[in-house]
């Protein structure tokens, strides 16, 4: 069981989408979203082990 997990995010690998490093804490939550790039970090379970998966949101389709 993941009790507290800290995740570092600095945006996409694309240099245009980088932002300052932020450290996000999952605690017992199932997911957390980066406030800068909207990248979604979720906890999933496979073969009785927990993994952190990342869903990268395409910001180019967002309207401002």
PQR file of N, CA, C, O and H, with PARSE charges and radii, in Angstrom:
ATOM      1  N   UNK A   1       0.844  -1.180   0.000 -0.4000 1.5000
ATOM      2  CA  UNK A   1       0.000   0.000   0.000 -0.0000 2.0000
ATOM      3  C   UNK A   1       0.893   1.247   0.000  0.5500 1.7000
ATOM      4  O   UNK A   1       1.845   1.345   0.773 -0.5500 1.4000
ATOM      5  N   UNK A   2       0.571   2.175  -0.862 -0.4000 1.5000
ATOM      6  CA  UNK A   2       1.305   3.431  -0.917 -0.0000 2.0000
ATOM      7  C   UNK A   2       0.656   4.392   0.065  0.5500 1.7000
ATOM      8  O   UNK A   2      -0.498   4.782  -0.112 -0.5500 1.4000
ATOM      9  H   UNK A   2      -0.203   2.096  -1.490  0.4000 1.0000
ATOM     10  N   UNK A   3       1.392   4.773   1.097 -0.4000 1.5000
ATOM     11  CA  UNK A   3       0.840   5.704   2.092 -0.0000 2.0000
ATOM     12  C   UNK A   3       1.149   7.136   1.695  0.5500 1.7000
ATOM     13  O   UNK A   3       0.235   7.946   1.544 -0.5500 1.4000
ATOM     14  H   UNK A   3       2.330   4.457   1.241  0.4000 1.0000
ATOM     15  N   UNK A   4       2.432   7.461   1.524 -0.4000 1.5000
ATOM     16  CA  UNK A   4       2.822   8.786   1.045 -0.0000 2.0000
ATOM     17  C   UNK A   4       3.815   8.585  -0.075  0.5500 1.7000
ATOM     18  O   UNK A   4       4.841   7.929   0.107 -0.5500 1.4000
ATOM     19  H   UNK A   4       3.175   6.802   1.647  0.4000 1.0000
ATOM     20  N   UNK A   5       3.523   9.135  -1.208 -0.4000 1.5000
ATOM     21  CA  UNK A   5       4.415   9.031  -2.352 -0.0000 2.0000
ATOM     22  C   UNK A   5       4.580  10.420  -2.919  0.5500 1.7000
ATOM     23  O   UNK A   5       3.600  11.111  -3.196 -0.5500 1.4000
ATOM     24  H   UNK A   5       2.689   9.668  -1.356  0.4000 1.0000
ATOM     25  N   UNK A   6       5.812  10.822  -3.089 -0.4000 1.5000
ATOM     26  CA  UNK A   6       6.098  12.142  -3.638 -0.0000 2.0000
ATOM     27  C   UNK A   6       6.527  11.982  -5.086  0.5500 1.7000
ATOM     28  O   UNK A   6       7.381  11.153  -5.400 -0.5500 1.4000
ATOM     29  H   UNK A   6       6.608  10.260  -2.864  0.4000 1.0000
ATOM     30  N   UNK A   7       5.938  12.766  -5.957 -0.4000 1.5000
ATOM     31  CA  UNK A   7       6.217  12.705  -7.385 -0.0000 2.0000
ATOM     32  C   UNK A   7       6.742  14.054  -7.826  0.5500 1.7000
ATOM     33  O   UNK A   7       6.190  15.093  -7.464 -0.5500 1.4000
ATOM     34  H   UNK A   7       5.244  13.439  -5.702  0.4000 1.0000
ATOM     35  N   UNK A   8       7.801  14.039  -8.602 -0.4000 1.5000
ATOM     36  CA  UNK A   8       8.342  15.279  -9.153 -0.0000 2.0000
ATOM     37  C   UNK A   8       7.837  15.445 -10.577  0.5500 1.7000
ATOM     38  O   UNK A   8       7.798  14.484 -11.345 -0.5500 1.4000
ATOM     39  H   UNK A   8       8.249  13.195  -8.897  0.4000 1.0000
ATOM     40  N   UNK A   9       7.452  16.657 -10.924 -0.4000 1.5000
ATOM     41  CA  UNK A   9       6.976  16.947 -12.274 -0.0000 2.0000
ATOM     42  C   UNK A   9       7.594  18.263 -12.734  0.5500 1.7000
ATOM     43  O   UNK A   9       7.618  19.245 -11.992 -0.5500 1.4000
ATOM     44  H   UNK A   9       7.483  17.438 -10.300  0.4000 1.0000
ATOM     45  N   UNK A  10       8.086  18.269 -13.956 -0.4000 1.5000
ATOM     46  CA  UNK A  10       8.567  19.525 -14.552 -0.0000 2.0000
ATOM     47  C   UNK A  10       8.033  19.687 -15.963  0.5500 1.7000
ATOM     48  O   UNK A  10       8.667  20.322 -16.806 -0.5500 1.4000
ATOM     49  H   UNK A  10       8.066  17.471 -14.559  0.4000 1.0000
ATOM     50  N   UNK A  11       6.881  19.120 -16.217 -0.4000 1.5000
ATOM     51  CA  UNK A  11       6.248  19.266 -17.512 -0.0000 2.0000
ATOM     52  C   UNK A  11       6.620  18.154 -18.470  0.5500 1.7000
ATOM     53  O   UNK A  11       7.051  17.073 -18.067 -0.5500 1.4000
ATOM     54  H   UNK A  11       6.366  18.605 -15.532  0.4000 1.0000
ATOM     55  N   UNK A  12       6.448  18.438 -19.720 -0.4000 1.5000
ATOM     56  CA  UNK A  12       6.696  17.474 -20.776 -0.0000 2.0000
ATOM     57  C   UNK A  12       8.167  17.432 -21.143  0.5500 1.7000
ATOM     58  O   UNK A  12       8.942  18.298 -20.736 -0.5500 1.4000
ATOM     59  H   UNK A  12       6.098  19.316 -20.048  0.4000 1.0000
ATOM     60  N   UNK A  13       8.546  16.434 -21.903 -0.4000 1.5000
ATOM     61  CA  UNK A  13       9.919  16.358 -22.404 -0.0000 2.0000
ATOM     62  C   UNK A  13      10.151  17.416 -23.471  0.5500 1.7000
ATOM     63  O   UNK A  13      11.296  17.762 -23.763 -0.5500 1.4000
ATOM     64  H   UNK A  13       7.917  15.730 -22.233  0.4000 1.0000
ATOM     65  N   UNK A  14       9.093  17.924 -24.044 -0.4000 1.5000
ATOM     66  CA  UNK A  14       9.166  19.002 -25.027 -0.0000 2.0000
ATOM     67  C   UNK A  14       9.589  20.285 -24.312  0.5500 1.7000
ATOM     68  O   UNK A  14       8.976  20.660 -23.312 -0.5500 1.4000
ATOM     69  H   UNK A  14       8.163  17.643 -23.807  0.4000 1.0000
ATOM     70  N   UNK A  15      10.599  20.946 -24.797 -0.4000 1.5000
ATOM     71  CA  UNK A  15      11.123  22.134 -24.104 -0.0000 2.0000
ATOM     72  C   UNK A  15      10.098  23.260 -24.002  0.5500 1.7000
ATOM     73  O   UNK A  15      10.203  24.099 -23.108 -0.5500 1.4000
ATOM     74  H   UNK A  15      11.096  20.641 -25.609  0.4000 1.0000
ATOM     75  N   UNK A  16       9.114  23.298 -24.892 -0.4000 1.5000
ATOM     76  CA  UNK A  16       8.077  24.339 -24.831 -0.0000 2.0000
ATOM     77  C   UNK A  16       7.101  24.116 -23.676  0.5500 1.7000
ATOM     78  O   UNK A  16       6.430  25.051 -23.239 -0.5500 1.4000
ATOM     79  H   UNK A  16       9.029  22.616 -25.619  0.4000 1.0000
ATOM     80  N   UNK A  17       7.022  22.888 -23.185 -0.4000 1.5000
ATOM     81  CA  UNK A  17       6.038  22.560 -22.150 -0.0000 2.0000
ATOM     82  C   UNK A  17       6.662  22.382 -20.778  0.5500 1.7000
ATOM     83  O   UNK A  17       5.994  21.899 -19.864 -0.5500 1.4000
ATOM     84  H   UNK A  17       7.567  22.128 -23.540  0.4000 1.0000
ATOM     85  N   UNK A  18       7.909  22.754 -20.610 -0.4000 1.5000
ATOM     86  CA  UNK A  18       8.561  22.605 -19.305 -0.0000 2.0000
ATOM     87  C   UNK A  18       8.095  23.691 -18.341  0.5500 1.7000
ATOM     88  O   UNK A  18       7.734  24.795 -18.750 -0.5500 1.4000
ATOM     89  H   UNK A  18       8.452  23.146 -21.352  0.4000 1.0000
ATOM     90  N   UNK A  19       8.111  23.357 -17.059 -0.4000 1.5000
ATOM     91  CA  UNK A  19       7.793  24.310 -16.001 -0.0000 2.0000
ATOM     92  C   UNK A  19       8.714  24.010 -14.824  0.5500 1.7000
ATOM     93  O   UNK A  19       9.419  23.001 -14.850 -0.5500 1.4000
ATOM     94  H   UNK A  19       8.404  22.460 -16.727  0.4000 1.0000
ATOM     95  N   UNK A  20       8.733  24.843 -13.805 -0.4000 1.5000
ATOM     96  CA  UNK A  20       9.593  24.569 -12.641 -0.0000 2.0000
ATOM     97  C   UNK A  20       9.219  23.225 -12.004  0.5500 1.7000
ATOM     98  O   UNK A  20       8.061  22.807 -12.048 -0.5500 1.4000
ATOM     99  H   UNK A  20       8.161  25.663 -13.784  0.4000 1.0000
ATOM    100  N   UNK A  21      10.212  22.557 -11.415 -0.4000 1.5000
ATOM    101  CA  UNK A  21       9.930  21.312 -10.709 -0.0000 2.0000
ATOM    102  C   UNK A  21       8.948  21.573  -9.576  0.5500 1.7000
ATOM    103  O   UNK A  21       9.118  22.504  -8.789 -0.5500 1.4000
ATOM    104  H   UNK A  21      11.152  22.896 -11.379  0.4000 1.0000
ATOM    105  N   UNK A  22       7.930  20.744  -9.508 -0.4000 1.5000
ATOM    106  CA  UNK A  22       7.014  20.756  -8.374 -0.0000 2.0000
ATOM    107  C   UNK A  22       6.970  19.341  -7.817  0.5500 1.7000
ATOM    108  O   UNK A  22       7.095  18.368  -8.560 -0.5500 1.4000
ATOM    109  H   UNK A  22       7.792  19.988 -10.147  0.4000 1.0000
ATOM    110  N   UNK A  23       6.796  19.237  -6.529 -0.4000 1.5000
ATOM    111  CA  UNK A  23       6.710  17.940  -5.881 -0.0000 2.0000
ATOM    112  C   UNK A  23       5.283  17.758  -5.387  0.5500 1.7000
ATOM    113  O   UNK A  23       4.792  18.521  -4.555 -0.5500 1.4000
ATOM    114  H   UNK A  23       6.695  20.028  -5.926  0.4000 1.0000
ATOM    115  N   UNK A  24       4.635  16.737  -5.913 -0.4000 1.5000
ATOM    116  CA  UNK A  24       3.239  16.464  -5.604 -0.0000 2.0000
ATOM    117  C   UNK A  24       3.167  15.260  -4.677  0.5500 1.7000
ATOM    118  O   UNK A  24       3.865  14.270  -4.896 -0.5500 1.4000
ATOM    119  H   UNK A  24       5.034  16.118  -6.589  0.4000 1.0000
ATOM    120  N   UNK A  25       2.340  15.331  -3.654 -0.4000 1.5000
ATOM    121  CA  UNK A  25       2.215  14.236  -2.698 -0.0000 2.0000
ATOM    122  C   UNK A  25       0.889  13.517  -2.893  0.5500 1.7000
ATOM    123  O   UNK A  25      -0.176  14.134  -2.874 -0.5500 1.4000
ATOM    124  H   UNK A  25       1.773  16.135  -3.477  0.4000 1.0000
ATOM    125  N   UNK A  26       0.968  12.200  -3.081 -0.4000 1.5000
ATOM    126  CA  UNK A  26      -0.230  11.406  -3.291 -0.0000 2.0000
ATOM    127  C   UNK A  26      -0.928  11.026  -1.985  0.5500 1.7000
ATOM    128  O   UNK A  26      -2.149  10.867  -1.991 -0.5500 1.4000
ATOM    129  H   UNK A  26       1.834  11.699  -3.097  0.4000 1.0000
ATOM    130  N   UNK A  27      -0.230  10.876  -0.892 -0.4000 1.5000
ATOM    131  CA  UNK A  27      -0.784  10.383   0.381 -0.0000 2.0000
ATOM    132  C   UNK A  27      -1.579   9.113   0.088  0.5500 1.7000
ATOM    133  O   UNK A  27      -1.032   8.166  -0.477 -0.5500 1.4000
ATOM    134  H   UNK A  27       0.762  11.005  -0.888  0.4000 1.0000
ATOM    135  N   UNK A  28      -2.841   9.074   0.454 -0.4000 1.5000
ATOM    136  CA  UNK A  28      -3.680   7.903   0.184 -0.0000 2.0000
ATOM    137  C   UNK A  28      -4.615   8.137  -0.998  0.5500 1.7000
ATOM    138  O   UNK A  28      -5.481   7.308  -1.277 -0.5500 1.4000
ATOM    139  H   UNK A  28      -3.286   9.844   0.913  0.4000 1.0000
ATOM    140  N   UNK A  29      -4.448   9.250  -1.686 -0.4000 1.5000
ATOM    141  CA  UNK A  29      -5.298   9.545  -2.844 -0.0000 2.0000
ATOM    142  C   UNK A  29      -4.954   8.611  -3.994  0.5500 1.7000
ATOM    143  O   UNK A  29      -3.837   8.097  -4.063 -0.5500 1.4000
ATOM    144  H   UNK A  29      -3.744   9.923  -1.459  0.4000 1.0000
ATOM    145  N   UNK A  30      -5.870   8.396  -4.865 -0.4000 1.5000
ATOM    146  CA  UNK A  30      -5.650   7.535  -6.032 -0.0000 2.0000
ATOM    147  C   UNK A  30      -5.033   8.296  -7.194  0.5500 1.7000
ATOM    148  O   UNK A  30      -4.409   7.696  -8.069 -0.5500 1.4000
ATOM    149  H   UNK A  30      -6.777   8.814  -4.809  0.4000 1.0000
ATOM    150  N   UNK A  31      -5.203   9.620  -7.207 -0.4000 1.5000
ATOM    151  CA  UNK A  31      -4.651  10.404  -8.315 -0.0000 2.0000
ATOM    152  C   UNK A  31      -4.360  11.830  -7.859  0.5500 1.7000
ATOM    153  O   UNK A  31      -4.900  12.315  -6.865 -0.5500 1.4000
ATOM    154  H   UNK A  31      -5.710  10.107  -6.496  0.4000 1.0000
ATOM    155  N   UNK A  32      -3.484  12.483  -8.627 -0.4000 1.5000
ATOM    156  CA  UNK A  32      -3.175  13.891  -8.396 -0.0000 2.0000
ATOM    157  C   UNK A  32      -2.851  14.516  -9.744  0.5500 1.7000
ATOM    158  O   UNK A  32      -2.305  13.851 -10.624 -0.5500 1.4000
ATOM    159  H   UNK A  32      -3.045  12.089  -9.435  0.4000 1.0000
ATOM    160  N   UNK A  33      -3.184  15.780  -9.907 -0.4000 1.5000
ATOM    161  CA  UNK A  33      -2.977  16.483 -11.174 -0.0000 2.0000
ATOM    162  C   UNK A  33      -2.027  17.639 -10.941  0.5500 1.7000
ATOM    163  O   UNK A  33      -2.193  18.411  -9.997 -0.5500 1.4000
ATOM    164  H   UNK A  33      -3.628  16.320  -9.192  0.4000 1.0000
ATOM    165  N   UNK A  34      -1.025  17.756 -11.809 -0.4000 1.5000
ATOM    166  CA  UNK A  34      -0.055  18.838 -11.704 -0.0000 2.0000
ATOM    167  C   UNK A  34      -0.748  20.168 -11.989  0.5500 1.7000
ATOM    168  O   UNK A  34      -1.449  20.290 -12.993 -0.5500 1.4000
ATOM    169  H   UNK A  34      -0.890  17.129 -12.576  0.4000 1.0000
ATOM    170  N   UNK A  35      -0.564  21.167 -11.123 -0.4000 1.5000
ATOM    171  CA  UNK A  35      -1.227  22.454 -11.344 -0.0000 2.0000
ATOM    172  C   UNK A  35      -0.652  23.251 -12.510  0.5500 1.7000
ATOM    173  O   UNK A  35      -1.308  24.167 -13.005 -0.5500 1.4000
ATOM    174  H   UNK A  35       0.006  21.068 -10.308  0.4000 1.0000
ATOM    175  N   UNK A  36       0.553  22.923 -12.956 -0.4000 1.5000
ATOM    176  CA  UNK A  36       1.157  23.633 -14.071 -0.0000 2.0000
ATOM    177  C   UNK A  36       0.755  23.051 -15.429  0.5500 1.7000
ATOM    178  O   UNK A  36       0.288  23.775 -16.308 -0.5500 1.4000
ATOM    179  H   UNK A  36       1.085  22.179 -12.554  0.4000 1.0000
ATOM    180  N   UNK A  37       0.938  21.742 -15.592 -0.4000 1.5000
ATOM    181  CA  UNK A  37       0.774  21.148 -16.923 -0.0000 2.0000
ATOM    182  C   UNK A  37      -0.422  20.211 -17.037  0.5500 1.7000
ATOM    183  O   UNK A  37      -0.669  19.664 -18.112 -0.5500 1.4000
ATOM    184  H   UNK A  37       1.317  21.153 -14.878  0.4000 1.0000
ATOM    185  N   UNK A  38      -1.164  20.014 -15.963 -0.4000 1.5000
ATOM    186  CA  UNK A  38      -2.351  19.155 -15.924 -0.0000 2.0000
ATOM    187  C   UNK A  38      -2.036  17.684 -16.171  0.5500 1.7000
ATOM    188  O   UNK A  38      -2.930  16.907 -16.506 -0.5500 1.4000
ATOM    189  H   UNK A  38      -0.963  20.459 -15.089  0.4000 1.0000
ATOM    190  N   UNK A  39      -0.760  17.292 -16.005 -0.4000 1.5000
ATOM    191  CA  UNK A  39      -0.400  15.889 -16.116 -0.0000 2.0000
ATOM    192  C   UNK A  39      -1.022  15.156 -14.934  0.5500 1.7000
ATOM    193  O   UNK A  39      -0.952  15.623 -13.797 -0.5500 1.4000
ATOM    194  H   UNK A  39      -0.034  17.924 -15.732  0.4000 1.0000
ATOM    195  N   UNK A  40      -1.633  14.001 -15.213 -0.4000 1.5000
ATOM    196  CA  UNK A  40      -2.361  13.259 -14.200 -0.0000 2.0000
ATOM    197  C   UNK A  40      -1.550  12.040 -13.770  0.5500 1.7000
ATOM    198  O   UNK A  40      -1.153  11.228 -14.606 -0.5500 1.4000
ATOM    199  H   UNK A  40      -1.690  13.622 -16.137  0.4000 1.0000
ATOM    200  N   UNK A  41      -1.304  11.914 -12.470 -0.4000 1.5000
ATOM    201  CA  UNK A  41      -0.584  10.787 -11.899 -0.0000 2.0000
ATOM    202  C   UNK A  41      -1.587   9.920 -11.153  0.5500 1.7000
ATOM    203  O   UNK A  41      -2.292  10.417 -10.275 -0.5500 1.4000
ATOM    204  H   UNK A  41      -1.626  12.574 -11.791  0.4000 1.0000
ATOM    205  N   UNK A  42      -1.665   8.641 -11.482 -0.4000 1.5000
ATOM    206  CA  UNK A  42      -2.611   7.738 -10.827 -0.0000 2.0000
ATOM    207  C   UNK A  42      -1.880   6.503 -10.300  0.5500 1.7000
ATOM    208  O   UNK A  42      -0.819   6.131 -10.801 -0.5500 1.4000
ATOM    209  H   UNK A  42      -1.092   8.237 -12.196  0.4000 1.0000
ATOM    210  N   UNK A  43      -2.463   5.884  -9.291 -0.4000 1.5000
ATOM    211  CA  UNK A  43      -1.939   4.633  -8.758 -0.0000 2.0000
ATOM    212  C   UNK A  43      -2.772   3.501  -9.331  0.5500 1.7000
ATOM    213  O   UNK A  43      -3.999   3.503  -9.234 -0.5500 1.4000
ATOM    214  H   UNK A  43      -3.325   6.186  -8.884  0.4000 1.0000
ATOM    215  N   UNK A  44      -2.092   2.537  -9.928 -0.4000 1.5000
ATOM    216  CA  UNK A  44      -2.791   1.364 -10.436 -0.0000 2.0000
ATOM    217  C   UNK A  44      -2.156   0.120  -9.818  0.5500 1.7000
ATOM    218  O   UNK A  44      -1.037   0.168  -9.309 -0.5500 1.4000
ATOM    219  H   UNK A  44      -1.095   2.535 -10.008  0.4000 1.0000
ATOM    220  N   UNK A  45      -2.881  -0.980  -9.869 -0.4000 1.5000
ATOM    221  CA  UNK A  45      -2.408  -2.211  -9.267 -0.0000 2.0000
ATOM    222  C   UNK A  45      -2.384  -3.304 -10.324  0.5500 1.7000
ATOM    223  O   UNK A  45      -3.385  -3.563 -10.991 -0.5500 1.4000
ATOM    224  H   UNK A  45      -3.791  -1.019 -10.283  0.4000 1.0000
ATOM    225  N   UNK A  46      -1.224  -3.943 -10.468 -0.4000 1.5000
ATOM    226  CA  UNK A  46      -1.071  -5.080 -11.375 -0.0000 2.0000
ATOM    227  C   UNK A  46      -0.240  -6.140 -10.677  0.5500 1.7000
ATOM    228  O   UNK A  46       0.774  -5.824 -10.056 -0.5500 1.4000
ATOM    229  H   UNK A  46      -0.410  -3.732  -9.926  0.4000 1.0000
ATOM    230  N   UNK A  47      -0.653  -7.378 -10.771 -0.4000 1.5000
ATOM    231  CA  UNK A  47       0.089  -8.496 -10.184 -0.0000 2.0000
ATOM    232  C   UNK A  47       0.412  -8.248  -8.711  0.5500 1.7000
ATOM    233  O   UNK A  47       1.525  -8.511  -8.257 -0.5500 1.4000
ATOM    234  H   UNK A  47      -1.477  -7.634 -11.276  0.4000 1.0000
ATOM    235  N   UNK A  48      -0.571  -7.741  -7.977 -0.4000 1.5000
ATOM    236  CA  UNK A  48      -0.443  -7.457  -6.541 -0.0000 2.0000
ATOM    237  C   UNK A  48       0.645  -6.438  -6.209  0.5500 1.7000
ATOM    238  O   UNK A  48       1.132  -6.404  -5.079 -0.5500 1.4000
ATOM    239  H   UNK A  48      -1.476  -7.527  -8.346  0.4000 1.0000
ATOM    240  N   UNK A  49       1.028  -5.619  -7.165 -0.4000 1.5000
ATOM    241  CA  UNK A  49       1.988  -4.538  -6.926 -0.0000 2.0000
ATOM    242  C   UNK A  49       1.362  -3.234  -7.389  0.5500 1.7000
ATOM    243  O   UNK A  49       0.584  -3.213  -8.343 -0.5500 1.4000
ATOM    244  H   UNK A  49       0.632  -5.647  -8.083  0.4000 1.0000
ATOM    245  N   UNK A  50       1.706  -2.143  -6.707 -0.4000 1.5000
ATOM    246  CA  UNK A  50       1.169  -0.839  -7.077 -0.0000 2.0000
ATOM    247  C   UNK A  50       2.180  -0.069  -7.914  0.5500 1.7000
ATOM    248  O   UNK A  50       3.383  -0.102  -7.653 -0.5500 1.4000
ATOM    249  H   UNK A  50       2.338  -2.160  -5.933  0.4000 1.0000
ATOM    250  N   UNK A  51       1.670   0.619  -8.916 -0.4000 1.5000
ATOM    251  CA  UNK A  51       2.493   1.405  -9.828 -0.0000 2.0000
ATOM    252  C   UNK A  51       1.904   2.807  -9.949  0.5500 1.7000
ATOM    253  O   UNK A  51       0.704   3.009  -9.764 -0.5500 1.4000
ATOM    254  H   UNK A  51       0.693   0.646  -9.128  0.4000 1.0000
ATOM    255  N   UNK A  52       2.751   3.753 -10.257 -0.4000 1.5000
ATOM    256  CA  UNK A  52       2.280   5.105 -10.543 -0.0000 2.0000
ATOM    257  C   UNK A  52       2.318   5.279 -12.046  0.5500 1.7000
ATOM    258  O   UNK A  52       3.367   5.126 -12.672 -0.5500 1.4000
ATOM    259  H   UNK A  52       3.726   3.589 -10.407  0.4000 1.0000
ATOM    260  N   UNK A  53       1.173   5.598 -12.622 -0.4000 1.5000
ATOM    261  CA  UNK A  53       1.079   5.808 -14.065 -0.0000 2.0000
ATOM    262  C   UNK A  53       0.846   7.290 -14.336  0.5500 1.7000
ATOM    263  O   UNK A  53       0.284   8.007 -13.508 -0.5500 1.4000
ATOM    264  H   UNK A  53       0.321   5.722 -12.114  0.4000 1.0000
ATOM    265  N   UNK A  54       1.285   7.731 -15.502 -0.4000 1.5000
ATOM    266  CA  UNK A  54       1.188   9.136 -15.875 -0.0000 2.0000
ATOM    267  C   UNK A  54       0.366   9.257 -17.139  0.5500 1.7000
ATOM    268  O   UNK A  54       0.598   8.545 -18.116 -0.5500 1.4000
ATOM    269  H   UNK A  54       1.742   7.148 -16.175  0.4000 1.0000
ATOM    270  N   UNK A  55      -0.597  10.164 -17.113 -0.4000 1.5000
ATOM    271  CA  UNK A  55      -1.375  10.488 -18.300 -0.0000 2.0000
ATOM    272  C   UNK A  55      -1.042  11.919 -18.658  0.5500 1.7000
ATOM    273  O   UNK A  55      -1.342  12.842 -17.901 -0.5500 1.4000
ATOM    274  H   UNK A  55      -0.786  10.742 -16.320  0.4000 1.0000
ATOM    275  N   UNK A  56      -0.414  12.108 -19.823 -0.4000 1.5000
ATOM    276  CA  UNK A  56      -0.030  13.454 -20.233 -0.0000 2.0000
ATOM    277  C   UNK A  56      -1.153  14.052 -21.067  0.5500 1.7000
ATOM    278  O   UNK A  56      -1.612  13.456 -22.041 -0.5500 1.4000
ATOM    279  H   UNK A  56      -0.170  11.358 -20.438  0.4000 1.0000
ATOM    280  N   UNK A  57      -1.576  15.216 -20.673 -0.4000 1.5000
ATOM    281  CA  UNK A  57      -2.682  15.899 -21.333 -0.0000 2.0000
ATOM    282  C   UNK A  57      -2.113  16.772 -22.456  0.5500 1.7000
ATOM    283  O   UNK A  57      -1.109  17.460 -22.272 -0.5500 1.4000
ATOM    284  H   UNK A  57      -1.204  15.701 -19.882  0.4000 1.0000
ATOM    285  N   UNK A  58      -2.760  16.734 -23.606 -0.4000 1.5000
ATOM    286  CA  UNK A  58      -2.326  17.567 -24.722 -0.0000 2.0000
ATOM    287  C   UNK A  58      -2.896  18.968 -24.534  0.5500 1.7000
ATOM    288  O   UNK A  58      -4.088  19.201 -24.738 -0.5500 1.4000
ATOM    289  H   UNK A  58      -3.575  16.176 -23.755  0.4000 1.0000
ATOM    290  N   UNK A  59      -2.024  19.899 -24.142 -0.4000 1.5000
ATOM    291  CA  UNK A  59      -2.469  21.254 -23.853 -0.0000 2.0000
ATOM    292  C   UNK A  59      -2.721  22.084 -25.103  0.5500 1.7000
ATOM    293  O   UNK A  59      -3.329  23.150 -25.011 -0.5500 1.4000
ATOM    294  H   UNK A  59      -1.056  19.710 -23.977  0.4000 1.0000
ATOM    295  N   UNK A  60      -2.275  21.632 -26.259 -0.4000 1.5000
ATOM    296  CA  UNK A  60      -2.452  22.412 -27.482 -0.0000 2.0000
ATOM    297  C   UNK A  60      -3.919  22.488 -27.901  0.5500 1.7000
ATOM    298  O   UNK A  60      -4.295  23.375 -28.668 -0.5500 1.4000
ATOM    299  H   UNK A  60      -1.781  20.766 -26.334  0.4000 1.0000
ATOM    300  N   UNK A  61      -4.755  21.563 -27.405 -0.4000 1.5000
ATOM    301  CA  UNK A  61      -6.169  21.576 -27.742 -0.0000 2.0000
ATOM    302  C   UNK A  61      -7.012  22.399 -26.786  0.5500 1.7000
ATOM    303  O   UNK A  61      -8.215  22.555 -26.995 -0.5500 1.4000
ATOM    304  H   UNK A  61      -4.449  20.842 -26.783  0.4000 1.0000
ATOM    305  N   UNK A  62      -6.386  22.930 -25.731 -0.4000 1.5000
ATOM    306  CA  UNK A  62      -7.123  23.733 -24.758 -0.0000 2.0000
ATOM    307  C   UNK A  62      -7.399  25.121 -25.290  0.5500 1.7000
ATOM    308  O   UNK A  62      -6.587  25.702 -26.011 -0.5500 1.4000
ATOM    309  H   UNK A  62      -5.408  22.803 -25.562  0.4000 1.0000
ATOM    310  N   UNK A  63      -8.550  25.643 -24.927 -0.4000 1.5000
ATOM    311  CA  UNK A  63      -8.835  27.031 -25.276 -0.0000 2.0000
ATOM    312  C   UNK A  63      -8.610  27.897 -24.061  0.5500 1.7000
ATOM    313  O   UNK A  63      -8.930  27.488 -22.945 -0.5500 1.4000
ATOM    314  H   UNK A  63      -9.210  25.172 -24.341  0.4000 1.0000
ATOM    315  N   UNK A  64      -8.081  29.056 -24.249 -0.4000 1.5000
ATOM    316  CA  UNK A  64      -7.755  29.930 -23.134 -0.0000 2.0000
ATOM    317  C   UNK A  64      -8.756  31.048 -23.025  0.5500 1.7000
ATOM    318  O   UNK A  64      -8.643  31.892 -22.136 -0.5500 1.4000
ATOM    319  H   UNK A  64      -7.821  29.388 -25.156  0.4000 1.0000
TER
END
